[in-house]
Amino acid sequence: MANLDAVGTQQLTVGVAAVGLTVPQTANRALIRVSSANVRFNDFVAPTASVGFPLYVDDIINYDGELSLLKFI
């Protein structure tokens, strides 16, 4: 198994407009934890209140897709 080294950390405030991550240049995956409110995410179209994949408080995902396309609402 490859070593996984942290190259950054970020906290997002998610509201009514989709927001993305500020991705460090060497990042190729993200460990994402939802801490205070349910959200939706998508990496192909902008998520809305009814479009996207739901994440619930205390969910954790290991995302290894295109980080610059990842958006939350």
C-alpha positions in Angstrom: 0.0 0.0 0.0 1.3 3.5 -0.9 2.1 6.0 1.8 -0.5 8.7 2.2 0.9 12.0 3.2 -1.3 15.0 4.0 -0.5 18.0 1.9 -3.2 20.3 3.2 -6.4 20.8 5.2 -9.5 22.8 4.6 -12.8 23.7 6.2 -15.7 24.7 4.0 -18.8 26.7 4.9 -21.5 25.3 2.7 -24.6 27.4 1.9 -27.0 27.9 -1.0 -24.3 28.2 -3.7 -22.0 25.3 -4.6 -18.5 25.6 -3.3 -15.3 23.8 -4.2 -12.0 22.9 -2.5 -8.8 24.9 -2.8 -6.6 22.0 -3.9 -2.9 21.8 -3.3 -1.0 21.1 -6.5 0.3 17.7 -5.3 -3.0 16.5 -3.9 -4.5 13.4 -5.6 -7.2 12.4 -3.1 -9.2 13.9 -0.2 -10.5 12.5 3.0 -13.8 14.3 3.6 -15.8 14.4 6.8 -19.1 16.1 7.2 -19.2 17.7 10.7 -22.2 19.9 11.3 -24.9 19.7 8.6 -25.9 17.3 5.7 -24.5 18.3 2.3 -24.7 17.1 -1.3 -21.7 16.8 -3.6 -21.0 16.2 -7.3 -18.0 16.2 -9.6 -19.8 16.5 -12.9 -22.5 19.1 -12.5 -23.1 21.7 -9.8 -25.0 20.1 -6.9 -28.3 21.6 -5.7 -30.7 20.9 -2.9 -32.0 17.9 -4.9 -29.1 17.0 -7.3 -25.9 15.3 -6.2 -24.8 12.6 -3.8 -25.9 13.1 -0.2 -23.5 13.1 2.7 -24.7 13.1 6.2 -23.2 14.4 9.5 -20.3 12.2 10.6 -20.0 10.6 7.1 -16.4 10.2 5.9 -15.4 9.5 2.3 -12.1 8.9 0.7 -12.4 10.7 -2.7 -9.8 10.0 -5.4 -11.5 11.6 -8.4 -10.7 15.0 -10.0 -10.5 17.2 -6.9 -10.8 20.5 -8.8 -14.3 19.5 -10.1 -15.6 18.5 -6.6 -18.4 20.8 -5.4 -20.6 20.9 -2.3 -23.9 22.5 -1.4 
